[in-house]
């Protein structure tokens, strides 16, 4: 049996934010600019403008419309507007988007709203749904577990995130906060 201790929990919990994932839209269009704003974590007041322009357009394919809603949600997460992000994710689902990235991004929004049990459920659905970037769902679930006080679960998921993406600095940094010792 082992015991896991967390160093500096109060300061580090606030420093550890959930992860979100944008959806690719290619070209020189407002939808593509919305994607770039999501990927580059742009969090200024005009970052949503290309998304809104794309969504107002009748030229957007169904696929790009779905992805633009997801990218708009990611930008809203960067803007610290999780309620708006959840609304955008719901709109993507209403438009027919059925992908594990919805649940992964939903988990990030739910963490920001302090709905940790729901965030764990969403991250778990993302993992079970075949998410490509599993490290992000593990990371989000770890953050939610940690905030609920389930330190062992959090540690296990931070380890899984780091194992899935060994070069991801954020996951490795979270693991450094833990101290594991054997016990009885």
C-alpha positions in Angstrom: 0.0 0.0 0.0 1.2 3.5 -0.7 0.3 6.9 0.6 0.2 10.0 -1.5 0.9 13.4 -0.1 0.3 16.6 -1.9 2.6 19.5 -1.4 1.3 23.0 -1.5 -2.3 22.1 -2.2 -3.9 25.5 -1.7 -1.7 27.4 -4.0 -1.3 24.7 -6.6 -5.0 23.9 -7.1 -5.7 27.4 -8.4 -2.6 27.3 -10.6 -3.8 24.0 -12.2 -6.4 24.7 -14.9 -8.3 22.3 -17.0 -7.4 21.6 -20.5 -9.5 22.2 -23.6 -9.2 21.1 -27.2 -10.0 23.0 -30.4 -11.4 21.4 -33.7 -9.5 21.9 -37.0 -11.1 24.2 -39.6 -8.8 24.9 -42.6 -8.7 27.8 -45.0 -8.8 31.6 -45.0 -12.2 32.0 -43.5 -13.7 33.3 -40.3 -14.2 29.7 -39.2 -10.5 29.1 -39.7 -9.6 32.3 -37.8 -11.9 31.1 -35.0 -10.0 27.9 -34.9 -6.6 29.7 -34.8 -7.9 31.9 -31.9 -8.9 28.8 -30.0 -5.6 27.0 -30.7 -3.5 30.0 -29.8 -5.5 30.6 -26.6 -6.4 34.1 -27.6 -8.4 35.6 -24.8 -9.2 39.2 -25.9 -12.6 40.7 -26.4 -12.5 40.3 -30.2 -11.4 36.7 -30.2 -15.0 35.5 -30.7 -15.7 37.8 -33.6 -14.5 35.4 -36.3 -16.6 32.6 -34.7 -19.7 34.8 -34.7 -19.1 35.8 -38.3 -18.7 32.2 -39.4 -21.8 31.1 -37.5 -23.8 33.9 -39.1 -22.8 32.8 -42.5 -24.9 30.6 -44.7 -21.8 29.3 -46.5 -20.6 27.2 -43.6 -20.7 23.5 -44.0 -22.4 21.4 -41.3 -19.1 20.0 -40.3 -17.4 23.4 -40.0 -20.4 24.8 -38.2 -20.2 22.0 -35.6 -16.4 22.6 -35.2 -16.8 26.4 -35.0 -19.2 25.9 -32.0 -16.6 23.8 -30.3 -13.8 26.3 -31.1 -16.1 29.1 -29.8 -16.5 27.1 -26.6 -12.7 26.8 -26.2 -12.3 30.5 -26.6 -15.0 31.1 -24.0 -13.0 28.9 -21.7 -9.9 31.0 -22.3 -12.1 34.1 -21.6 -13.1 32.5 -18.3 -16.7 32.2 -19.4 -17.6 28.5 -18.7 -21.3 29.0 -18.9 -21.0 30.3 -22.4 -18.6 27.5 -23.3 -21.2 24.9 -22.1 -23.9 26.7 -24.2 -21.6 26.5 -27.3 -20.9 22.8 -26.7 -24.6 22.2 -26.5 -25.1 24.0 -29.8 -22.4 21.8 -31.4 -24.3 18.7 -30.2 -27.6 20.2 -31.5 -25.9 20.6 -34.8 -25.1 16.9 -34.8 -21.5 16.9 -33.5 -20.9 13.6 -31.7 -17.3 13.4 -30.6 -15.5 12.7 -27.3 -14.0 16.2 -27.5 -17.4 17.6 -26.5 -17.2 15.8 -23.2 -13.5 16.6 -22.7 -14.2 20.3 -23.2 -17.4 20.0 -21.1 -15.2 18.7 -18.3 -13.0 21.8 -18.5 -16.0 24.1 -18.2 -17.5 22.1 -15.4 -14.2 22.3 -13.4 -14.3 26.1 -13.8 -17.9 26.1 -12.5 -16.9 24.0 -9.5 -19.0 21.0 -10.6 -16.3 18.5 -10.0 -18.3 15.3 -9.9 -19.9 16.2 -13.2 -16.5 17.1 -14.6 -15.2 13.6 -13.6 -18.2 12.0 -15.4 -17.6 14.1 -18.5 -13.9 13.3 -18.7 -14.6 9.6 -18.1 -17.1 9.7 -21.0 -14.5 11.3 -23.2 -12.0 8.6 -22.4 -14.6 5.8 -23.0 -15.6 7.5 -26.2 -12.2 7.1 -27.8 -10.7 10.5 -27.4 -7.5 10.9 -29.4 -5.7 13.2 -26.9 -6.5 11.1 -23.8 -3.9 13.0 -21.8 -6.3 16.0 -21.7 -9.2 14.0 -20.3 -7.0 12.4 -17.7 -5.6 15.8 -16.8 -9.1 17.3 -16.4 -10.3 14.3 -14.4 -7.2 14.6 -12.1 -7.9 18.3 -11.5 -11.5 17.5 -10.6 -10.5 14.6 -8.3 -8.0 16.8 -6.6 -10.5 19.5 -6.0 -12.9 17.0 -4.5 -10.1 15.8 -2.2 -9.5 12.4 -3.9 -5.7 12.8 -4.0 -4.9 9.2 -4.9 -7.3 9.3 -7.9 -5.8 12.7 -8.9 -2.3 11.3 -8.7 -3.2 8.3 -10.8 -4.8 10.4 -13.5 -1.9 12.9 -13.6 0.4 9.9 -14.0 -1.8 8.6 -16.8 -1.8 12.1 -18.5 2.0 12.2 -18.3 2.4 8.7 -19.6 0.1 9.4 -22.5 2.0 12.6 -23.4 5.5 12.4 -21.9 6.6 15.7 -23.3 3.6 17.6 -21.9 5.2 19.9 -19.3 1.9 20.8 -17.5 1.2 17.1 -16.6 4.8 16.6 -15.4 4.7 19.7 -13.3 1.5 18.5 -11.6 3.1 15.2 -10.7 6.1 17.0 -9.1 3.7 18.4 -6.4 3.1 14.8 -5.2 5.2 12.8 -2.8 4.5 9.1 -2.6 5.6 6.9 0.3 5.0 3.3 1.2 2.9 2.6 4.2 0.8 0.0 5.8 
